[in-house]
Amino acid sequence: MQAIYLVKNGKTKEAFEFRDIQMTEPKDNEVGVIVEASGINFADVVARLGQYQDCPPLPTIIGYEAVGRVEKVGKDVTTLKKGDRVLAFTRFGGYSQYVTQQESAVAKIGEDMDAGKALALATQYSTAFYACSVATNVLPNETVLIHAGAGGVGTALIQLCKLKNAKIYATAGSESKLEYCRKQGAHVVINYTKEDFSEVIKEPIDFAFDAVGADNFRKSYKLLNRGGRIIGYGAAAMTDASNIFSKAKMGLQFGIYHPAQLLMESRSMIGVNMLRIADYKPDTLKYCMESVIQLLHEGKIDPHVGKMYAAKDIYQAHDDMLDRKTMGKIGIVW
Ligand SMILES: NC(=O)c1ccc[n+]([C@@H]2O[C@H](COP(=O)([O-])OP(=O)(O)OC[C@H]3O[C@@H](n4cnc5c(N)ncnc54)[C@H](OP(=O)(O)O)[C@@H]3O)[C@@H](O)[C@H]2O)c1
């Protein structure tokens, strides 16, 4: 059995190393899962680059999700048994042929569920569901702005907001991504490499979902309606900052806000970090995962699997994600 260790921050070839691992015993409230496929998220790329403060010290195994079969069951586990096919939210450790995880972060999935689609549910769809249905709630006919709409979380947000009958604006960085966003349900699509979204959008926005950060966040905030909310859940732009000065400059580009201003304007800012939700509100994470699994079973959402790479091609998968070549979910198959 093997796992992919992150041994060095930087370029993919030097960053990852395949190492043999043992099947360890799960704790009393955990299960041990033999993994068939592991998901890749943008946060993994940020961790590889050494820009993710939550990443454990190296060498470590990164990765937020895995699909597989329960092999070992802790004595306090009540809802899972050996042989169950499951999706696990792994909070690091996912790039491995064997993971242990507490019961509350593991959900049963159907035998016939596509592994790539299932992987999309753990982090990306659960994050999107939390952002638009738990932390706040999008109502019919409200206007939403979704940045990086062709990405994993972006796809999930478009599909979930479409279910809510919202009017959807989506941004992306190429014509093929715009076409993809349209197919997912976006009403207005904007290529941010050619146009400034803040000039194209002529009506107030009720919700802005932003994981790009810097001036993207500030411009999105300015578009907010009274009663509008901006949900910040990432800062992909920061990966472009090569030194502490450009990082500080980008930090300032978010803008400076005072609580009295939010009150007077009746606007809200909501920060989302699913790791913190997993740590402090495990039942909420479970609720999000089970809700999106249910929506998939009901045919109301349909995760798009951009590509499943062979595990040996982890290097290419990471390069493609950072180079903005991916759409929807990507992962590796063991
Ligand atoms: N807070 C949380 O709990 C949480 C959970 C999951 C994900 N996230 C965040 O949500 C975002 C999306 O995650 P994901 O896994 O679904 O990834 P993804 O959207 O599938 O991939 C990242 C996309 O971001 C866009 N992008 C914008 N600026 C970029 C830059 N400077 N470098 C590279 N890409 C850039 C690219 O799309 P375009 O080509 O259209 O620009 C790229 O395809 C990430 O920022 C991630 O960190 C946060």
PDBQT file of the ligand as one rigid body, heavy atoms in Angstrom, charges set to zero:
ROOT
HETATM    1  N1  LIG A 401     -12.762  27.927   2.606  1.00  0.00    +0.000 N 
HETATM    2  C1  LIG A 401     -12.984  26.658   2.346  1.00  0.00    +0.000 C 
HETATM    3  O1  LIG A 401     -13.365  25.890   3.202  1.00  0.00    +0.000 OA
HETATM    4  C2  LIG A 401     -12.746  26.175   0.951  1.00  0.00    +0.000 A 
HETATM    5  C3  LIG A 401     -13.143  24.895   0.570  1.00  0.00    +0.000 A 
HETATM    6  C4  LIG A 401     -12.932  24.502  -0.750  1.00  0.00    +0.000 A 
HETATM    7  C5  LIG A 401     -12.319  25.380  -1.648  1.00  0.00    +0.000 A 
HETATM    8  N2  LIG A 401     -11.936  26.604  -1.227  1.00  0.00    +0.000 N 
HETATM    9  C6  LIG A 401     -11.332  27.573  -2.158  1.00  0.00    +0.000 C 
HETATM   10  O2  LIG A 401     -12.214  27.690  -3.241  1.00  0.00    +0.000 OA
HETATM   11  C7  LIG A 401     -11.486  27.936  -4.433  1.00  0.00    +0.000 C 
HETATM   12  C8  LIG A 401     -11.874  26.916  -5.476  1.00  0.00    +0.000 C 
HETATM   13  O3  LIG A 401     -11.393  25.646  -5.064  1.00  0.00    +0.000 OA
HETATM   14  P1  LIG A 401     -11.495  24.391  -6.034  1.00  0.00    +0.000 P 
HETATM   15  O4  LIG A 401     -10.796  23.269  -5.369  1.00  0.00    +0.000 OA
HETATM   16  O5  LIG A 401     -12.897  24.230  -6.450  1.00  0.00    +0.000 OA
HETATM   17  O6  LIG A 401     -10.593  24.854  -7.263  1.00  0.00    +0.000 OA
HETATM   18  P2  LIG A 401     -11.034  25.209  -8.764  1.00  0.00    +0.000 P 
HETATM   19  O7  LIG A 401     -12.018  26.333  -8.706  1.00  0.00    +0.000 OA
HETATM   20  O8  LIG A 401     -11.449  23.957  -9.450  1.00  0.00    +0.000 OA
HETATM   21  O9  LIG A 401      -9.685  25.705  -9.400  1.00  0.00    +0.000 OA
HETATM   22  C9  LIG A 401      -9.188  26.965  -9.162  1.00  0.00    +0.000 C 
HETATM   23  C10 LIG A 401      -9.711  27.993 -10.212  1.00  0.00    +0.000 C 
HETATM   24  O10 LIG A 401      -9.524  29.285  -9.662  1.00  0.00    +0.000 OA
HETATM   25  C11 LIG A 401      -9.369  30.208 -10.706  1.00  0.00    +0.000 C 
HETATM   26  N3  LIG A 401      -8.272  31.116 -10.348  1.00  0.00    +0.000 N 
HETATM   27  C12 LIG A 401      -8.429  32.416 -10.048  1.00  0.00    +0.000 A 
HETATM   28  N4  LIG A 401      -7.279  32.962  -9.737  1.00  0.00    +0.000 NA
HETATM   29  C13 LIG A 401      -6.340  32.006  -9.833  1.00  0.00    +0.000 A 
HETATM   30  C14 LIG A 401      -4.944  31.972  -9.649  1.00  0.00    +0.000 A 
HETATM   31  N5  LIG A 401      -4.272  33.074  -9.287  1.00  0.00    +0.000 N 
HETATM   32  N6  LIG A 401      -4.278  30.810  -9.836  1.00  0.00    +0.000 NA
HETATM   33  C15 LIG A 401      -4.952  29.701 -10.186  1.00  0.00    +0.000 A 
HETATM   34  N7  LIG A 401      -6.300  29.672 -10.376  1.00  0.00    +0.000 NA
HETATM   35  C16 LIG A 401      -6.983  30.826 -10.202  1.00  0.00    +0.000 A 
HETATM   36  C17 LIG A 401      -9.105  29.409 -11.988  1.00  0.00    +0.000 C 
HETATM   37  O11 LIG A 401     -10.275  29.507 -12.783  1.00  0.00    +0.000 OA
HETATM   38  P3  LIG A 401     -10.330  30.586 -13.975  1.00  0.00    +0.000 P 
HETATM   39  O12 LIG A 401      -9.481  30.033 -15.075  1.00  0.00    +0.000 OA
HETATM   40  O13 LIG A 401     -11.745  30.724 -14.337  1.00  0.00    +0.000 OA
HETATM   41  O14 LIG A 401      -9.726  31.830 -13.397  1.00  0.00    +0.000 OA
HETATM   42  C18 LIG A 401      -8.915  27.982 -11.500  1.00  0.00    +0.000 C 
HETATM   43  O15 LIG A 401      -9.365  27.024 -12.427  1.00  0.00    +0.000 OA
HETATM   44  C19 LIG A 401     -10.006  27.923  -4.042  1.00  0.00    +0.000 C 
HETATM   45  O16 LIG A 401      -9.571  29.242  -3.803  1.00  0.00    +0.000 OA
HETATM   46  C20 LIG A 401     -10.001  27.134  -2.756  1.00  0.00    +0.000 C 
HETATM   47  O17 LIG A 401      -8.911  27.428  -1.949  1.00  0.00    +0.000 OA
HETATM   48  C21 LIG A 401     -12.139  27.015   0.051  1.00  0.00    +0.000 A 
ENDROOT
TORSDOF 0
